[in-house]
Structures are given as C-alpha cells and as structure tokens.
Amino acid sequence: MNTDNLAYWIALNHAPGLNARALNALLQRFGTVENICSADRKALKQVVGENPETIQGILRGPDPRLLDNILQWLSQPGHRLLTLEDVDYPPFLREIPDPPIMLYIAGDSKLLRARQVAIVGSRNPTPAGRENALMFAKALSGAGLVITSGLATGIDAAAHQGALAGAGQTIAVAGTGVDRVYPAHHRELAHRIVAQGAIISEFPLGSAPRREHFPQRNRIISGLSLGTLVVEAALQSGSLITARLAAEQGREVFAIPGSIHSPLARGCHALIRQGAKLVETAQDVLEELGALVQWAGELDTNAENDSVSLEPGIGELLQHLGYDPTSLDTLVERSGLTPEVISSMLLEMELCGLVQPSPGGKYLRTHSLKGRF
C-alpha cells in the first residue's frame, strides 16, 4: 500500500463517529477511499447524515505527524497494518456485519487467516475455571487451532498461556492500541504472544483502555473464530456479549457447565439453555467443528491417563468427594474414615492438584481419575 492511499485510510479510521458500517456505505457510494476523502460535504451528508464532526474528520485528512508516527511504527519488524481492501485481511472477519476498518498487528499477521477458536470467560475465575481454560487451550492448540482471546485478566490470560504451552499459537485482540499493554501486569505475557503469535487492534496507536472499547473488540474475537468457548461467566458478563455476537455471526458457541451453586457457572448454563453446545473435553469442540478442523493424536483435557502414585484409599475417598464443595464432616459421614485420615489424604491430593480448597473449609475435585486406581 502506498503512503497516499494509507493516508486516506488513516483519515477515515480517525474520523470521529465513522464506524465500519458507515464506511462500507461510503465505499459502496464512492468506490475508493480517495474518492470518499475528496467528496463534497453534501454528498457525504447523504450517507453519514447530519454529523459535522464526522464529515470534517473525513475531509481534513490525517495529521502529518500522525502519519509519520504510523509509518515509523510500520518500519519496525513484525508490525503490519491491514485495511478492508487488503487481500490478506482475514476472510472470516470480513464476513461479519461490521468488520474493522483497519487492523494494527504486532506479530505474525498470517495467523489471522488461520483456523481459530476463541476462549473467553470471567476476569475473576475459580481455580478450576482457570485450569480448564489452560487445559482446553493447550489441547486445542495441540490440535492445530490458533487460540484467540482478549488479553484480559483471568480466563483470557489462561487461554493465551495454555496455547503458548501447547503446540500452536495465539492471537490477543486488544481493547487499546497495540503499542500499549492492558492490563499492565500482562506485559511479559504480551511479549510472549507477539513472539509466538500476534496482538491486534482496530484502535489507533496510543489508544488508552476505555470502557466502550471492550464490547467493541469482542466482535473481532468472535468474528475471527470458527467458534467461541465460554469457560466461566456470570449472568452479567462481557463473555456473554462475545457469545451472543458469535451466534449472530453464524459461528459456533460452546460452554463448559459448572456447579449449580457457582455464580460463575450461571452464564454458561444460560448459554446452554439458549442452544450453546455443552462441552466437557477439547474433543467435544473438535467433533462439533467437524470437517473444519483436522487434528492429530488423542486429546484428553481431563488428564485421565496421567500416572500418579498416591496413598491407598484415595480413589475411594474421591468417590465421596464431588465437584461441589464438600466439608470434612460430610466426608467423615460418607466414608466412615476419621478426620485425621481424611485430612492427610486431602493434603496429598491437594499437593497433586487433584482437589482444591473452597471457602468454609471445604474441598472439591478438579480432575476425573477414571483408570488411575
């Protein structure tokens, strides 16, 4: 793309109030971005309406200093900018009703055209939810899928980390400019993603995190992906927005069920009632996607074939310990064992990652152990 053409796109991307739907209407009317930026006010008003700031932003063109900053950023290795007219623009994303006008990319831009699955969920997940996100992401990454998420705290971060631990790669869709990291404590994770994947954003360089950016970026997460997996989500959750957008875009929606007592399971249960696919393993996701995905090897997100050497009787105790929080007194009543013996077993199981403590001195299982005992 030549500098003059890029300048027109930047002018449109920075025009206040000009979204992707309006730009598409302008392109249909005027044919090229150059024609849009040189149109008269009356003609522009017929398309964008009575929006003087938008019209002025289109006609003003980009600030020369802004253009210089972007060109300097693009001169650095691994940096790219895609527009809607670029042949490398991700085809899945182009299909949604409001594709981004421009995409700033730090990392491997080719990944945007790869087969992807989005993994999203709560910013404050349970330990089990975080573990599920890691395990699903690692397994799906190992199956050859790119894992796409939003770089947020919680499930998003676990999904990126799981993908990086697997055989595949990951894309983070930012709610800021790609030259900023939010939240700041994800700086090291962001560097790893750029090195082994990509961070992308439709927002101009230097854009700060703003509340309205995050629902907007969610349509990109779902739009890039074959399907969206929700790991944990409350009923009022940004993850449900992503799931709704995925359904509206004609993509698959998957949800992991949880305890009926957990507020973070209610969003997933609501999605399942609305038609999302209930999944328990990564294979469930792959089988649902069918011919769209090729995978190699056996996937087992429950780690059922891991070998462990545990104290005799733990397998029996696990039969009395469900996936809902269970108290020590309840375990004594169910198993007939003494509190001292149960406490010893629980400690060993916790060290092995087979159970996790829950508020109120309770415990719950984190793995299926079929075939271990």
MORANOR-V656439 format. One record per residue. N is the residue number from 1. RES is the residue in one small letter. PHI is phi in whole degrees, -180 to 180 (none if undefined). Layout:
# MORANOR-V656439
n res phi
N RES PHI
N RES PHI
This chain:
# MORANOR-V656439
n res phi
1 m none
2 n -77
3 t -63
4 d -63
5 n -65
6 l -60
7 a -61
8 y -65
9 w -64
10 i -64
11 a -60
12 l -70
13 n -67
14 h -99
15 a -68
16 p -62
17 g 82
18 l -94
19 n -99
20 a -64
21 r -62
22 a -66
23 l -63
24 n -60
25 a -64
26 l -65
27 l -65
28 q -64
29 r -79
30 f -108
31 g 91
32 t -136
33 v -68
34 e -64
35 n -66
36 i -62
37 c -73
38 s -112
39 a -72
40 d -85
41 r -59
42 k -62
43 a -67
44 l -64
45 k -63
46 q -65
47 v -99
48 v -96
49 g 83
50 e -79
51 n -129
52 p -59
53 e -67
54 t -64
55 i -63
56 q -63
57 g -64
58 i -66
59 l -79
60 r -69
61 g 81
62 p -76
63 d -63
64 p -54
65 r -68
66 l -63
67 l -61
68 d -62
69 n -63
70 i -68
71 l -63
72 q -66
73 w -63
74 l -67
75 s -75
76 q -85
77 p -59
78 g 80
79 h -106
80 r -149
81 l -130
82 l -109
83 t -113
84 l -58
85 e -89
86 d -73
87 v -66
88 d -90
89 y -61
90 p -59
91 p -64
92 f -62
93 l -71
94 r -64
95 e -76
96 i -74
97 p -62
98 d -135
99 p -65
100 p -60
101 i -64
102 m -140
103 l -130
104 y -87
105 i -130
106 a -119
107 g 126
108 d -89
109 s -68
110 k -64
111 l -63
112 l -66
113 r -98
114 a -82
115 r -74
116 q -129
117 v -127
118 a -87
119 i -126
120 v -137
121 g 170
122 s -63
123 r -78
124 n -128
125 p -76
126 t -74
127 p -56
128 a -66
129 g -64
130 r -61
131 e -64
132 n -60
133 a -61
134 l -60
135 m -68
136 f -63
137 a -63
138 k -64
139 a -68
140 l -68
141 s -63
142 g -65
143 a -84
144 g 100
145 l -92
146 v -83
147 i -95
148 t -114
149 s -155
150 g -113
151 l 64
152 a -77
153 t -64
154 g 95
155 i -62
156 d -57
157 a -62
158 a -63
159 a -64
160 h -62
161 q -65
162 g -63
163 a -65
164 l -66
165 a -80
166 g -89
167 a -92
168 g -107
169 q -135
170 t -144
171 i -120
172 a -108
173 v -98
174 a -90
175 g -97
176 t -132
177 g -66
178 v -68
179 d -88
180 r -124
181 v -113
182 y -138
183 p -71
184 a -61
185 h -73
186 h -95
187 r -59
188 e -64
189 l -62
190 a -62
191 h -63
192 r -66
193 i -65
194 v -62
195 a -72
196 q -118
197 g -166
198 a -159
199 i -111
200 i -130
201 s -160
202 e -91
203 f -85
204 p -58
205 l -54
206 g 86
207 s -63
208 a -84
209 p -68
210 r -131
211 r -52
212 e -73
213 h -69
214 f -75
215 p -60
216 q -66
217 r -72
218 n -61
219 r -67
220 i -76
221 i -56
222 s -72
223 g -69
224 l -77
225 s -108
226 l -67
227 g -161
228 t -121
229 l -104
230 v -101
231 v -89
232 e -142
233 a -162
234 a -75
235 l -65
236 q -103
237 s -146
238 g -62
239 s -64
240 l -70
241 i -63
242 t -61
243 a -64
244 r -63
245 l -62
246 a -60
247 a -63
248 e -66
249 q -84
250 g 80
251 r -100
252 e -73
253 v -126
254 f -121
255 a -143
256 i -94
257 p -73
258 g -142
259 s -67
260 i -66
261 h -92
262 s -95
263 p -60
264 l -80
265 a -94
266 r -68
267 g -64
268 c -64
269 h -64
270 a -63
271 l -63
272 i -63
273 r -62
274 q -88
275 g 116
276 a -65
277 k -80
278 l -75
279 v -127
280 e -119
281 t -139
282 a -63
283 q -61
284 d -59
285 v -66
286 l -64
287 e -66
288 e -68
289 l -73
290 g 60
291 a -69
292 l -72
293 v -129
294 q -111
295 w -136
296 a -125
297 g 83
298 e -86
299 l -107
300 d -147
301 t -72
302 n -91
303 a 54
304 e -71
305 n -100
306 d -63
307 s -100
308 v -136
309 s -115
310 l -123
311 e -57
312 p -55
313 g 97
314 i -66
315 g -58
316 e -69
317 l -63
318 l -63
319 q -66
320 h -95
321 l -110
322 g -88
323 y -90
324 d -96
325 p -57
326 t -129
327 s -84
328 l -62
329 d -61
330 t -65
331 l -66
332 v -60
333 e -66
334 r -75
335 s -97
336 g 80
337 l -85
338 t -80
339 p -57
340 e -64
341 v -66
342 i -64
343 s -61
344 s -63
345 m -65
346 l -62
347 l -63
348 e -65
349 m -65
350 e -67
351 l -64
352 c -87
353 g 78
354 l -92
355 v -136
356 q -139
357 p -70
358 s -130
359 p -53
360 g 84
361 g 73
362 k -102
363 y -134
364 l -145
365 r -74
366 t -119
367 h -138
368 s -87
369 l -116
370 k -57
371 g 90
372 r -88
373 f -122
